[in-house]
Amino acid sequence: MVWFEVNPAKYKGLVRVMEFLGVLLSTDGERFTASIDEERMRQVRDTPREVAAGPVRKQRRERLLGLLAFCSQVVWGSLLYTR
């Protein structure tokens, strides 16, 4: 049972994939999964390479930390330490 109104544009096909606050939620039979979209996965792969390649502005580092914090929502047992 869903306790919020569902926008039909937010889910796809029979598997019931729905985007909620940027996280893809999927119910496939008895399994429930949360994931991020392909574009964010590409950013997670490419951005650290750019940051490691040379001098980077503070804003770019902060953007990377924000992206990693967002992605840590869907990785079981992950925490983001910023020290």
Summary of the structure (lengths in Angstrom):
residues: 83
radius of gyration: 15.9
end to end distance: 40.0
largest distance: 49.4
contacts: 152
relative contact order: 0.11
helix: 40%
strand: 20%
